């Protein structure tokens, strides 16, 4: 069993290549072997060789080979199994390739959204550190040389400058440590689940988390529908992939309405307001015209784009906020150190 699963982009490449080679009449074991030979040493090479080895020695199915390799999430092997049973293995692999390619883009966007503020925080900590270690002691020395000893008022101003500087530095370091901890936690599935639950309760991130979960649900639903699974089973399977409490509640409400009232998928989604009314109407129209799959694919793209735009807006707000925080902090600290000097020079004059 592998210790580390493939990244989303590598899974996308594997599924896309397997779909093309299976479509060209190449057997699964030969296709996996070719992928292993064409790739350099690493996790992707090992994954392809592991799949080939199982197919050659055990004679099982591609879904079984993928599952036993340990390099792929259970979702991949489950979906391939659905495609095999429905006789739509190529379409399923292509859908999986698109799903993980989209997921890779979102993961990259999220990483940059964390990295950018982290760099700004490190620079802020460095500036504040120089202010506290180099600048303020110089002013204190100047006051001592001018007045012999710092007067009580001058000493009070210096204390204010030091207090503000140390408080700002502590806040900056604390936030940086939180971002570092979040980055480390996101590398494990358990840590990522914890972060997602926390994001649901933060006003700034709750909308992003909900939109990401909605895009994930819609894409999974589209893959099941494209694989020939009936809508009831597709809805149940896609609902298990939802990791947002708000979206999960609406999905459960849709499933209950479909089961109890016998309404269709699109009608349940529209009436339970799982999607915004405009998008729900698109799904209803697609179901009536027999084009449910392309509509779900289009909705997935729209939800993913909206999630990326929300992430961009959140990141764009970070720089002016941090710049204002640093400017105000340094400004107050410097003004506090200048006031005694003004007072001393006034008394001398």
N, C-alpha and C positions, 0 to 999 in steps of 0.2 A: 504494500500500500504506500502510495506516495505521501510524502510529508507536506507537500505544497501543491495546491491546485493551480492549473493554468490561469493566467490572467484573461480577462474578458476578450481582449483583442485576439489572443492566441486561440481561444475557443472558437471565435468567429472565423478565423482563417482555417482552422481544422474542418469545421462544418461546411464552409463554402467549397473547399477543395474536395472533400468527400462527396458532396452533392454533384459537382461537375464530373468527377471520375466515375461515379455510379451511373450518371446519365450517359456517359460515353461507353458504357458496357463493361467497365473494369470492375472486378470483384472487390468486395470490401477488404479482404485480407491483402490483396495486391495494392489497393489504393493506400491503405495505411502504411504498407511497406515503402511505397514511393515517397510518401510524405516524410517518413523517417530518414530515407536516404538523401532527400533534397534539403533537409534542415541540418543546421550545425548542432553540435553537442549541447544539450540543455534540456529543459523541462519539456519543450515541444517535441524534440527528438525522442525522448524517453517515453512520452505519452503515446506517440504514434507506434513505436516499436512494441510497447506493451499491448496495445490494441491488436496489432498484427500477430503477436505471439499467441494471444488467447484464441484468436480466430483460427490459426493454423493448428494449434495443439488440442483445443477443446471443441472446435467446430460449432461454437455457439453463434448467437446473433450479434449484430453490431451493438445493440443496446446493452447486451450482457458484457461484451468486451469493454465498452466504455465505462460501465458501472464498476467492473472489477479493477480497472486500471488505477483508480483513485486520483486521477488527474482532472476529473470533471465533476461539477456539481451534480447532485442526484437529479436535478431538474432536466439536465441534458439527456441522461439515459432514459428518464421517464418519457420525455417527449419523443425520443427516437423509437421507443417501444410503441408509443401510440401511432407513430407514422408507419412502423412495420405492420402493425395489426390492421391499419386502414389501407395499406398498399400505397402510401404516399410518402415514402421515405425521403425521396429527393426534395419534395416540397417542404417537408418538415426540416430537413437539414438547412435549406436555404432560409427558412424562417428563423431558425436558431441563429444562423450566421448574422442576419440582420438585427436580431434582438441583442446579441452580445456586442455587435459593432456599435449600436446605439448606447448600450450600457457602458462601453469603454469610453465613448465621448463624454458621457455624463460624469464618469469617474474622474476623467482628466480635468473636467471643469470644476468639480468639487475639490480636487487636490490643489488646483491653482487658487481657488477661493480661500483655502486655508493658508497656503504658502505665502501669498502676497501680504496679508495682515501680519503674519509671523515675521517676515523680513522687516516691515515697518516697525514692529514692536522692538525688535533687536536694535535697530538704529536709534529709536527713541531711548531705549535703556542706555545705550552708549553715550548719547548726548547728555542725558541726565546724570550719568556717572561722572562724566568730565566736569559738569557744572558743580557737583558736590565735592569732588576730589581736588579740583584744580582752581576753579573760578572763585567760589565762595571763600576758601581759605586766604586767597590773595587779598580780597576786600577786607577780611577781618584783620589781616596784617597791616594794611594801609591805615585802618582806623586806629589800631593800637599805636602806630608810629606818629599819627597826627595828634591824638588826644591823650597819649600816655596809657590810658586804659579805656576800654569801651565803656561809655556811659550806660546807664541802665536802659535808656530808650534805644540807644544804638544796639545794645546786646539783644533787646527784645526784637528789633527788626531782623537781626541776623538769625535769631531762633526761628522766626516766622519763615525766612527764606529756606533754612535747613529743613524745617518741618514740611513745607510744601514740596520741596525737592525729594525728600525721602519718601513721602507719601505717594507722589507720582511715580517714583521709581518702583516702589513696592507693587502698586497697581499694575504697572507695565510688565514687570517680571511675572506677576501672578497670572495675568491674562496670557502671556507668552507660554507659560508652563501648561496652562489649560489647553491651549492649541496644540502643543507638542504631545500632551497626553492623549488628546482626541485623535491626532494623526497616528500615533502608535496603536491605539485601541482599534482604529478602523482597519487595521491589517488582519484582524481575526474576526470570524463570523459572530462570535459572542459579543465582542466589543462593538462591532458595527451595529448589532441589534440594540445594544444599550444606547448608543448614540442616537439612533433613529427614534427610540422612545423618548429620549430627552428633547430632541428637536421638535417633537409633536407639541410640547408644552411651552415652547419659547415663541412669543409673539412674532419675532422677526423671522423665525425659521419654520413655523408651523405651516404656512402656506406653501413653501417650497417642498417640505416633506410630503404634504398631501398631494401636490401635483406630480411629484416623482413617483409616488405610490400608484396614482391613477394611471400614469403613462405605463408603468410596469404591468398593472392589471390588464389594461387594454391590449397591450402587445401579447401577453400570454394568452388572453382570450382569442385574439386573432390567430395565433399559432395553432391552438386547438381546433378552431373552426376550419382553418386551412387544411388541417390534417384529417378532416372528415369526421370529427367527433360531433355528436349531437349537442345542441346548445345547452341542454340541462347539465350534461356531464362536463361540458366545457366551462360553464359558469361555476360549477362546484370546484373543479380543478384550479381554475384561475383564482377563485376566492381564497384558496389555501396559500397563494403566493402573496397576498396582500399583507403588508407589514405596518399599515397605518390604521389606527383605531377608528378614526372617523370614516375612512373609506371602507373598512371592513364592516362597519355597522350598516352602511348603505348597501353594500353587496349582499349581506345577509337578508336585508329587507327585500331586495330584488328577488332573491332565490325563493323566499317564502311566498311572495306574490305570484311568482311563476308556478309554484307547486300548488298553492291553495286556490288560486283563481284561474289557473290555466292560461295566463296571458303569455305573450311571446317575450323574448329577451329584450327587444328594443322598447316595447311598451313598458315593461317593468323598469328599465333603466330611466326612461323619460319620466314616468310618474313618481319614482322615488328620488328623482333629481340627483342621481349618481353623477351625471354630467351636467354642465350648464345647459339651460333650455335650448340654446342654439345648436349645441353639439348633440343633445338628445334627439332633436328633430332630425338632424343628419342621419343618426342611426336608424330612426323609424323609417325614413325615406329609403335608406339603403336596404333594410329588411324587406320592405314592400316591393322593391324593384329587383330583389334577388341578388343584390351586390353587397351583402353584409361584410364579406371579407375585405374588399378594397376600402370600404368606409371605415372599418376598424383600423386598417393600416394607416389611413389618412388621419384619423383621430389620434393614433399613437404618435405620429409625427407632430401634430399640433400640440399635444400635451408635453412632449419632450422639448419642443421649442419654447413653450411657455415656461417650463421649469428652468431652462438655461437662461432665459431672459430675466427671470426672477433672481437667479444666482448672480448674474451680471449686475443687476441693480443693487443687490445687497453689497457686493464687493465695491461698487462705485461709491457707496455711502461711507465706506471704511476710511478712505484716504482723507477726505475733508474733516471727518470727525477726529481722527488721530492727529492731523495737522493742527486743528484748533486746540485740542487737548494739550499738545506739546507747546504751542505758542503761548497759551494762557499760563501754563505752568512755569515755563522759563521766564515769561514776562513778569509775573508776580514775584518770582524769586529775585530777579534782577532789580526790580523796583524797590523791593524790601532792602536790598543791599545798598542802593543808591541814596535812599532817604537819610540815613545817618550821615553820609558824606555831605549832603546838602546842608544839613543842620550844622555840622562842624565848620564847614566853609562859611556859613552865615555868621556863626559866633566869632570866627576869626576876623571877618570883615567888619 
